[in-house]
Amino acid sequence: MAKWGEGDPRWICEERPDATNVNNWHWTEKNATPWSKNRLPELLTGFSVESGAVKFDFTEIKKLEGEATANNRKAKLIFLFEWVVEVKFNATIAGCETEYKGYIEIPNLSDENEAHEVDVNFNLDTKGPFEAQLRQIINGEGTKQIRDKLGVYIRELKEEFSKGLILPTDKPKQQVVSKGKTSVVDKKSFQNLVITDKKDAKAVPNGTVSCNVPTKKYETKETFKCSPDTLFDILTTMDLAQKWSSGSLLCDAIENGKGFSLFNGQVAGTFGEIKKNDKIEMYWRLKAYPGGYVSKVTFSVHDQGDGTQLKISATDIPESHFEEVQNAFNRFYLQSIARTFGFSMRPV
């Protein structure tokens, strides 16, 4: 007979006071389709996109087909969804009496794609001389705004339907809790995140751990041939950050309390204190970290006269992942910024 606390975790009933779905081992599922059929029309209609003299009004859903579910298996959350959406629009041009009608098609809103990877196809029913201009706006600013709204849907789906899927235990295991406004990450990276009610969800504190794993501190610095305010903008302005991160940054905004995801979900976390032209704090987690480990990362900007020094300090890095983190900061942050903007002061 196995001793107390030993044996197959499916039968460790003391970890669930009511012995229901012990250790969150068994598959549980929530149907998110009805909620999605209400939320997607709310997000994708009743808004406008304007560019110069052109205005698009997105009026109603033309087509909404698909399904969504939230699942728990072995205490991991898995979100499955797949939608095809079509949204009607009216477009007007100042000084032009013709009203252009058409619709946009979203053929691949699914758990296989991040929000910025979703396709937005333009279809115009009205013929006229401004077709090319309208298409250009939809392919640019229109697509950006629509993807932002789809990002909200994916984030809210994961917030709303993760509640109650992970049942409490008598001795609760650590859970990585994401802030209510967390950005969207892909299905695989999100499996290790557990979100509670928004009122209880806060940024993960520095050094939150669930087991005794040796940790290390990492520091490095690099000087860039630019002013402090330029470097700070590169780190905190969405458009510029998308350039050095190869378009992988997912977040609502780079500001205190906002969640973020980088490099296809390999990095996720929450922004802490941000001081203009001085420092950026993050509660930063590598996807491969052991459960519960979060590093506090600080980027500090220092004027060197002929350039600007960026100092990176990271604490509570699991020792087994130290080299991986070191390489990540050097390659995907420092080298990428220097290469993207041509600011390197190193000799060629």
N, C-alpha and C positions, 0 to 999 in steps of 0.2 A: 504494500500500500504506500502510495506517495505521502511524503511528509507534508505538513501544513505549508502552503506557499509553493509547493512543487507540483510538477505534472503538467499536462496539457492545459494551456491557458484558457481553453474553452470551458474547463470545468473548475476554474478557480472562482467559486461562487461568492467568496467573501469580498471580492472586488465590486460586487453589485449588491447593495443591501436587499433588493427585492429579487435577486437571482434572475432578472430578466435580461436576455441577450448579454450574457456574461462576457466581460472584457470587450464589449462591442464587436464580438467576433462575427456574428451572423449578418447576412445581407439584409439591409433595410432600404426602403425606397420611398421617395415622395414624388408625387406627380406635380410638376411645375408648369404643365401645359396651359391650364385655365388662367393661372396668374400671368403667364407670358402673353396670352392672347389679349389680356387687358392692358398690360404694361407697354408692349411694343407700339400699339396705336397711340398711346399717350405720348410716347417719346418721339415718334416719327411723323406726327401731324400737328398742325396748329403752330408751326414756326416758319420763319422766313429766312432766306439767304439773299443778301444784297451785295451788289458789286457795281459801283458807279451808278449808271442810270438803269441798271437791270435789277429786278426784284423777283425772286421765286417765292411763292406761297405753297407750302405742302399741305394739301387739303384733306385727303382721305386715303384709307387703305384700299388698294385695288385687289390685293391678294395676300393672304397670310396662311401658309401651310407649313406644318411641322409639329414637333413635340419637344418637350424638355423634361428631364427627371434629375433628381438629386439622390445619390446613393451613398450608403455607408457600408464598407466591408473591411473587417479587421481594423476598425477605428480610423479608416482612411475615407475621406470624402471624395467622391467622383461625380462630376457634373457632366451629363450628356444632353446635348441639345443640337437640333438641326432645323433651320428655318429657311424658307424661301419667301421673301417679302417684296411686294410691289406697292409703291406709294405714288398717288397722283399729285401733280403740281400744276399751277397756273403761273406763267411768267409774263411780266409786263416790262416794257422799255419806255422810259420817259420820252414824250414827244411822238410816240408811235401808237396808233389806235389798235393795232393788232394785239390780241391776247393769245399767247402761245400756250397750248395745253400738251401735256405729256405725262410720263411717269418714270420713276427710277426703279430699277430692279436690283434687289440684293439676293443673289442666288446661293450664297455659301456662308450664311451666318451659322456657325457650328462650333462645337468644342474643339475641332481640329484647327481652327484659325483664331489668331488673336484679333482684337478689334481693328488694328491698323492693317491687317491682311485681308479683310473682307472686301469683296468686289462691289462696286456701285456702278451699274450700267445705266446709261442715259437713253431714253426713248422719247422722241418728239412726234406728236400727232399733227401739229400745225406746221405748214410749210411757210417759209418766209426768208427774208434776207439776213436775219440775225441768228440763223441756226448754228453757225460755227461759233459765234460769240457765246450763245447759251450753253453749248456743249463744253466750251472751255471753262466756264464758271462752275458748272456741275462737276467737271473732272478735277477742279482745283478746290476752291473754298467749299463748294457744296459737299464733295466727298469727305472733306475734313470734318465738317460739322456732323454729318450723318454717322461717320465712324465714332466720333466722340459720344454720340447718343447711344450707339450700339455698345460702346464700352460701359456706359452707365447701366444698360440692361444686364450685361454679363456680371458686373460687380454686384448689382442688387440681387440678381438671381442667387449668387453664391452667399450673400449675406442673409437673405430671407430664408432660404431653404437648407441652410446648414444648421439652423436652430433646432435642437431636439434630436438631431440624428446621432450625435455622440452622447450617449447616456452617461450620467455622472456615476462615479465609483465611490466606494466607501473610503478609499485612499486615492484621491484623484491624481492621475498622471498629469505631468506638465502639458499644457497646451499652448501653442503659439497663437496669441490672440492678435488679430489684426484690427486696426481702427476702422470705425464705421464707414469712413470715406476712402477705404483702401482702393488702390488701383487694381485693374484687372490683370490676372496672370493666367497662364494657360492651364489646361486641365491637369497635366502631370505635376507641375510645380505646386498647384493649389491643393493637391491631395494631402500635403503636410501642414495645411493651415486649418485651424478651427476657429470660426467666427461666432461670437456670442451676440447678445442683443447690443444695439448700437450704444445704449446708455452705459453699458459696462465695458465696451471695447475701447481700449486705450493703447497708445504706443507701447510696444514691448520694452520693458525696462532694461537698462544695461546689465549684462551678466546674469540674465534669467536662465537657470540651468536646472536640469532634472537629475543629473548624475555627476559623479566626480570624474571629470575628464580634464587632464592638464591643459592649461591655456597659455598663450603667449601674447606679447604686445608687439606690434609692428609699426615702424616709423620709416618714412622716406621723404625725400624732397626733390623737387625739380624746378629749374628756373626757365621761364618762358620769355621770349622776346616780345613783350606786350605790356600794357599798363595794367595796374591792379583791377580797375573797373572793367576792362575788357575781359580779363581772365574770369572775374566773378560772373560777368554776364554769360560767358561760355558755359559755366557750371550751373547757372540758375535760370537761364532763358530757354523755354521749351524748344523753340526752333533751332537754336544753336546746339543744345544738348542732344537733339535728335541727330545732328550731323556727326558728332564724334562718337555717338553710341550706335551708329549705323541704323538709325530709325527704330531702335529696340526699346526706347524709354516709354513706359506706360504709366501715366499718372494724371490726376486732374490739374495739378499745379505744383510747382516747386516752392512749397512754403510749409511752415511749421504745422505738424500734425497730419500732413498728407501722405498717403501710402504711395509706393512706387514699385515698379518691376523693371528689370534691365536684362538685356542679353538673353531674350527668349525664356525668361523665368529663372535663369541661373542665379540671379540676385534679386532679392526683394527686401522691403523694409519700410521704414517710416522716417520722414524728415523731422529733425529736432529743431533746435534754435538756429536761425539764420540771421546773420548780421551783415548788412551791406558792405561789400568790399573788405570783409574781415574773415568770417568763418561760416562754415556750413556743417551742422551736426546731423548725423544719420544713425538710426538703429538699423543695422545692416546685417543681413543674413544670407550666407551662401546656401544654395539649395542642398548641397551635400553635407551641411553641418549635422551633427547629431541633434536629436529632438531637443528643443528648448534653448539652444545656444544662439545668442544674438551678440554681435560685436557693436560696440559704440565707435563710430568712425567720425573723425573730424578733419575737414579740409580747411586749412587756414592760409590766407593770402598775405604775402609780405612784399612791400615795395623795396626793390634792390637798386633803384636809381636807373640802371641800364636795362632792367628787366623786372619780372615779378616772380617771386618764389612761391610755389605751391607746396605746402607741407601736409602730408597725410599721416594721421595717427589713428591706429585701430587697436582696441583692447578686446580681451576675452575671445581671442581666436583659438579654437581647438587646435592643440599642437599637431594633431594628425593632418590638419588641413592648412598648416601655416604656409608651406611652400606654394600651395595652390592659390591662396589668397595673395601672397606676395607677387606671384606671376600675374594674377588678375589685375592688380592695381598698376603694375608696370606696363603691361601690354594693352589692356583695354581702357585704361584711364589716361595715364601719362603719355605713352607713345601714340595713342590714338588722337589725343588732343593736339600734340605736336605735329603729327602727320596731316591731320585734317586742315589745320589753320596755318601751317608753316611757321610756327612760333618757336621751334626748337633752337636752343643756344648751344647744343652739342656740335662739335666739329663734324663735318660730313666726311 
